[in-house]
Amino acid sequence: MHLPLKREYWLISGLLFFFFFAWSSSYSLFSIWLHRVIGLSGTETGFIFAANAIAALFIQPFYGALQDRLGLSRRLLVWIGVLLACAAPFAIHVYAGLLAHDVVLGALVGAAFLAFAMLAGVGVIESYTERLSRHAGFEFGTTRMWGSLGWAAATGVAGVVFDIDPDIAFYMSSAAGLAFLLILSRLDMDAFRNHETRAGESAPVRTADILQLLRLPRFWAFSLFLTGVAGVYMIYEQQFPVYFASFFPTPEEGTRAYGYLNSSQVLVEALLMLVAPWVVARTGAKYGLLLAGTIMFVRILGSGLASDAWTIAACKMLHAIEVPILLVAVFKYICVNFDARLSATLYLVSFQFAQQLTAMLLSPAVGYGYDRLGFASVYLLLASLVGACLLLSWSLLRADPSSKTTRAADGAPELPAIAQAANHYEP
């Protein structure tokens, strides 16, 4: 039995909107800020992204385990909201100065802040939303749509104000962080925590429960897919704004055009969030993941072959189809294959952690490749890597169980609650 409370739906949607607004304001043009304002090279920018990935790599498992222990408690979200509110003072008065004088020190300090506030924080709020949606009776996709709208709104404005004063974008982040905290103060989770107890998901998560995941072959198969597909996508996105802007007569014109393009892409993405649960319900979680990965492969390959701004813009717009399917399929795959109590750990480790691990290992090399070989050649190499991973995942990922009480072949216990949660994605 769900608790369909519209007030909580709008509050959690507001949290997603302002979190993504804050993140996009600071991060959607981050590579351009490093390149044009701080004056870093492609290699140095790659090093910055690698440092960010390393920091997120360590924080995400901690955040995931902590959120699973806290359940529907708001305490971790309060911490993230405070950090978002501090984005402008930190970026303007601390981060920029450190990077200008010592790239290594600036990278380390900035990576810690960005990982705690945004790069690992996004996994917390998305997994929190998915957990709440299962108990409150609304679709994850319809709620996550508001996050996409927040990103689009911020990117469209940031692309314009960046040429006026880059600091304005960081002030936008802090203002959104304050709005995030205000909405969070209005969210009452007592009724949902009681429902979580009745649903059997309030049992304390022990370290042994988390370590048990490492013994499951399906966990490693899932992580391999996300490392080789979602992780490479993250690297592809890191300096894409710089490449896109190079197709225009001036950097300023390219920056504005990218802001408009990114906003358009995310607006379409938000609309398709409404359709993604219907698509994944019919493909199943495994084939939903593979479909999203195939779109990603086409997008990266097309970017490497593009010869004009319109073609590269069309490749960027494929992102709007890929992301909704990927996010819904990831959570459905977790629900039908693992213990629902560990959803935050699984999402932050298998999905977010896998992305950061790939970025940590490949960002410096990819940044060096941009300087030496050019963007197009590197994109073709990244596409080949995604293609190889897709072929492996076709045989390694598990199809959805046909029964609610299917016993896993590798010895996992029956989890009828998981199959029940999977039905949540049916339209």
Secondary structure, DSSP 4 states (H G I P E B T S, - for coil): -----HHHHHHHHHHHHHHHHHHHHHHTTHHHIIIIII---HHHHHHHHHHHHHHHHHHHHHHHHHHHHHTT-SHHHHHHHHHHHTHHHHIIIIIHHHHHH-HHHHHHHHHHHHIIIIITHHHHHHHHHHHHHHHHT--HHHHHHHHHHHHHHHHHHHHHHTTT-THHHHHHHHHHHHHHHHHHTT---HHHHHHHHHTT--SPPPHHHHHHGGG-HHHHHHHHHIIIIIHHHHHHHHTHHHHHHTTSSSHHHHHHHHHHHHHHHHHHHHHHTTTHHHHHHHH-HHHHHHHHHHHHHHHHHHHHH--SHHHHHHHHHTHHHHHHHHHHHHHHHHHHHS-GGGHHHHIIIIIIIHHHHHHHHHHHHHHHHHHHT-HHHHHHHHHHHHHHHHHHHHHHSPPPPSSTTPPPTTSPPP-HHHHHHHGGG--
